[in-house]
Amino acid sequence: MSKHLLTIIDYGMGNLHSVAKALEHVAPNFQVEITADKARIAAADHVILPGVGAIRDCMAEIRAQGVDTLVRDVLASGTPFLGICVGMQALMHSSDENGGVAGLNTFPGRVHCFPKDALDVHDLPMKVPHMGWNNVYQQAEHPLWQGIESGERFYFVHSYYVEPQPAYTIGTCHYGPEFAAMVGRDNLFATQFHPEKSHTAGLQLLKNFTDWNGRL
């Protein structure tokens, strides 16, 4: 029996190999490819957009390599699609990072910087970037929550956050302000945290993604 194809979009920005290794572990029935080949990505059964670093650099590469058009085509096709970290922020209308950067405008929200003067519950300064484990709370039902408890901990590394909006926020987290940790609609899902670094819960989410047919 031939394997399903899952492609991780390689546009030069992202933690590609650790994502691939995690997926190979949870989904042996998938052929996992890291690729920039538009034909392979268009032919895939599932697609992932990763991202790390500054949004300006990510968006510059996304546009220079035509990944913006590719993402729109994949979403229009109904193929299950997962954005990770900056791959989630790139889906927003715009980001305040680097003096203001336009995103893909898949979602209407903006990406904001964590306040530098925020205090935690013990009145201690909160460090930026937000780095480490934190709880994510379910805000809407979704197949990717299957087998994961609300309040489960996931691993974050980011200095900018997406303000939650009820229309598309699937899970939230608190670090100073409340922010969107999971967003989604139709065949699109994205996480601010790194599921590939989030041990059991993260692996469960990735498995859920490979089991998902892109419908709610």
C-alpha positions in Angstrom: 0.0 0.0 0.0 1.4 3.4 -1.0 1.9 6.0 1.8 0.1 9.3 2.1 2.3 12.3 1.3 2.9 15.0 3.8 5.1 18.0 2.7 6.9 20.5 4.9 7.4 23.7 3.0 11.1 24.6 2.8 11.5 28.3 2.2 14.7 28.6 4.2 13.0 29.5 7.5 11.9 26.8 10.0 12.8 24.0 12.3 12.3 21.5 9.5 14.1 18.4 10.5 12.8 18.2 14.0 9.3 18.6 12.7 9.9 15.9 10.1 11.3 13.5 12.7 8.3 14.0 15.0 5.9 13.3 12.1 7.8 10.2 11.0 7.5 8.9 14.6 3.7 9.4 14.9 2.6 8.7 11.3 4.5 5.8 9.8 1.8 5.6 7.2 3.0 8.9 5.7 5.9 9.8 3.4 7.2 13.0 5.0 9.1 15.3 2.6 10.9 18.6 3.3 10.6 20.3 -0.1 10.3 23.6 -2.0 8.9 21.7 -5.1 5.6 23.3 -5.8 4.3 20.3 -7.6 5.0 18.0 -4.7 3.4 20.4 -2.2 0.3 20.7 -4.4 0.1 17.0 -4.7 0.4 16.4 -0.9 -2.3 15.0 1.3 -1.2 17.2 4.2 0.9 20.4 4.2 2.9 22.2 6.9 4.2 25.7 7.0 6.9 26.1 9.7 8.8 29.2 10.7 11.3 30.6 13.1 13.1 34.0 13.4 12.0 37.4 12.4 8.7 37.8 10.5 10.2 40.3 8.0 12.8 37.7 6.9 10.1 35.0 6.7 7.7 37.0 4.7 10.4 38.2 2.4 11.3 34.6 1.6 7.6 33.5 1.4 6.9 36.2 -1.2 10.2 35.8 -3.1 9.7 32.0 -3.5 6.0 32.3 -4.3 5.0 30.5 -1.2 2.2 33.0 -0.6 0.4 32.0 -3.7 1.1 28.3 -3.0 -0.4 28.6 0.5 -3.6 30.2 -0.9 -3.8 27.4 -3.5 -3.4 24.7 -0.9 -6.0 26.2 1.4 -8.5 26.6 -1.5 -8.0 22.9 -2.4 -9.2 21.7 1.0 -5.9 20.0 1.8 -5.3 19.8 5.6 -2.8 22.6 6.4 -0.8 23.3 9.6 1.2 26.4 10.4 3.7 26.4 13.2 5.1 29.3 15.3 6.1 32.1 12.8 4.2 30.0 10.2 1.1 30.9 12.3 2.0 34.6 12.6 2.5 34.8 8.8 -1.1 33.9 8.3 -2.3 37.1 10.1 -3.1 40.4 8.4 0.1 42.1 9.7 2.7 42.1 12.5 4.1 45.0 14.6 7.5 43.3 14.4 10.3 45.1 12.4 8.4 48.3 12.3 5.3 46.7 10.7 5.2 43.8 8.2 2.2 42.7 6.1 1.2 39.0 6.4 -0.8 36.7 4.2 -4.1 38.1 5.6 -5.6 34.7 5.9 -6.9 35.8 9.3 -7.7 39.5 10.1 -5.7 39.7 13.4 -2.5 41.6 14.1 0.6 40.3 15.8 1.8 42.3 18.8 4.9 42.4 20.9 4.7 41.2 24.5 4.8 44.3 26.8 8.3 44.7 28.4 6.9 45.8 31.7 4.4 43.0 32.3 4.4 41.2 35.7 3.6 37.7 36.6 1.2 36.5 39.4 4.1 37.0 41.9 4.7 40.6 40.7 8.0 39.6 39.1 9.0 40.9 35.6 8.0 38.6 32.8 10.9 37.8 30.5 10.6 38.4 26.7 10.8 36.2 24.7 8.2 33.9 26.2 10.3 30.8 26.3 9.4 27.4 27.8 6.4 25.4 28.9 2.9 27.0 29.3 -0.7 25.9 29.6 -3.0 26.0 26.6 -6.8 26.2 27.2 -9.4 25.0 24.8 -11.7 27.7 23.4 -13.5 25.7 20.7 -14.0 22.1 19.7 -11.6 20.8 17.0 -10.4 17.4 15.8 -6.8 18.4 16.7 -7.8 18.6 20.4 -8.6 14.8 20.3 -6.9 13.1 23.3 -5.5 16.3 24.7 -6.8 17.9 27.9 -7.6 21.6 28.1 -4.8 23.1 30.1 -2.1 20.8 28.7 1.4 22.3 28.5 3.2 23.0 25.3 6.6 24.5 24.5 6.8 28.1 23.3 9.6 30.4 22.0 8.3 33.8 20.8 8.4 37.5 21.5 5.3 38.4 19.5 1.7 37.1 20.0 -1.6 37.0 18.2 -4.5 38.7 20.0 -7.3 36.1 20.3 -10.5 36.6 18.3 -13.5 34.3 18.9 -14.0 33.7 15.2 -10.9 31.6 14.8 -9.2 31.1 18.2 -9.1 27.4 19.1 -6.9 27.6 22.2 -5.4 30.4 24.3 -2.5 30.9 26.6 -1.6 33.5 29.2 1.8 35.3 29.4 1.0 38.8 30.6 -1.8 39.2 28.1 -4.0 36.3 26.9 -3.0 35.3 23.4 -4.0 32.9 20.7 -2.0 29.6 21.0 -4.1 27.7 18.4 -6.1 29.2 15.5 -8.1 27.5 12.8 -11.0 27.5 10.3 -12.0 25.1 7.5 -8.9 23.0 6.5 -6.4 25.4 8.2 -5.0 25.0 11.7 -2.0 26.7 13.3 -0.1 26.8 16.6 2.0 29.4 18.2 3.9 26.7 20.2 6.2 24.1 18.7 4.3 20.7 18.8 7.5 18.9 17.7 9.2 20.1 21.0 6.1 19.5 23.2 6.6 15.8 24.0 3.5 13.7 24.5 0.9 16.4 23.9 2.7 17.8 20.9 3.1 14.4 19.3 -0.6 13.8 19.9 -1.5 17.0 18.1 0.8 16.1 15.2 -0.8 12.6 15.0 -4.3 14.3 15.1 -3.2 16.5 12.2 -2.2 13.5 10.1 -5.5 11.8 11.0 -7.5 14.9 10.0 -9.3 15.1 6.7 -9.5 18.9 6.8 -13.2 19.1 7.7 -14.7 20.1 11.1 
